[in-house]
Amino acid sequence: MRTNWQVCSLVVQAKSQNIAAIGTQLNTLPGCEVAL
């Protein structure tokens, strides 16, 4: 089965010390990929 990927954006406002933890949590969502 061919998969067509769509690009979408999510803007998150966070304190700098929390950015890594937020990225880690978002990466646990199925099909989610985080680029910092």
N, C-alpha and C positions, 0 to 999 in steps of 0.2 A: 504494500500500500504506500503510495507516494504521500509525503507530508509537505504541505505548503506552510512555511513559517511566516508569521506576521510579526512586525516589530511594533511594540508599544512602549510607552514611557511611564515611569512612576517617579515623582519627585518627592523626596523625603527630607524634611528639615530635622537635623539632629546635631547634638553636641559632638565635637570631633572625637571625644573619647568613646562614643557609642557607635561610630560608623562601622567598625569591623564586626561588632556583634549584630548589628542590624543586617549587614550583608550576609552573615552566616545564617541568620534566621530566614531571610528571604530565599536563600539557596535551598532551603528544605522544601519549598513549595514545588510540586510537580511541574516540570517544564520551565521553571524559572531559572534564569541565568543573570547574575549580577556583575556588572562591570563598574569598577570604581575609578 
